[in-house]
Amino acid sequence: MDNFLILERLDRLERLLIANKEVLTFEETCDYTGISRSYLYKLTAAGHIPHSKPNGKLIFFEREKIVRWLLQNERKPLPESETFGDSIS
């Protein structure tokens, strides 16, 4: 098995382990959400994303709250009769 395949499998296992954790570290939250470190820092500094700083230094995120935050602006699908493809006939 080549190194690339091994690293890919390890990455997949890491993501599965993170998905089962209740509380995520800053780095784990970046990996879990796909948000860059700098943007996540901006979101926490502005108070736009739910997080905790129990000792005033390290930042933690509750996975369930992060999922709710990610899905907060849900868009409802249009009925089939109103979709773009149907109006071109």
Residue pairs with C-beta under 8 A, 6 or more apart in sequence:
14 31
15 31
15 32
18 24
18 28
18 31
18 32
19 32
19 63
21 28
21 63
22 62
22 63
22 64
23 60
23 61
23 62
23 63
24 32
24 60
24 61
24 62
24 63
24 66
25 58
25 59
25 60
25 61
26 37
26 40
26 58
26 59
26 60
26 61
27 37
28 61
29 35
29 40
29 61
29 66
30 36
30 37
30 40
32 63
32 66
33 40
33 66
33 70
35 43
40 49
43 49
44 51
44 59
49 61
49 66
49 69
50 61
50 62
50 65
50 66
50 69
51 59
51 60
51 61
52 59
52 60
52 61
52 62
53 59
53 60
54 60
80 86
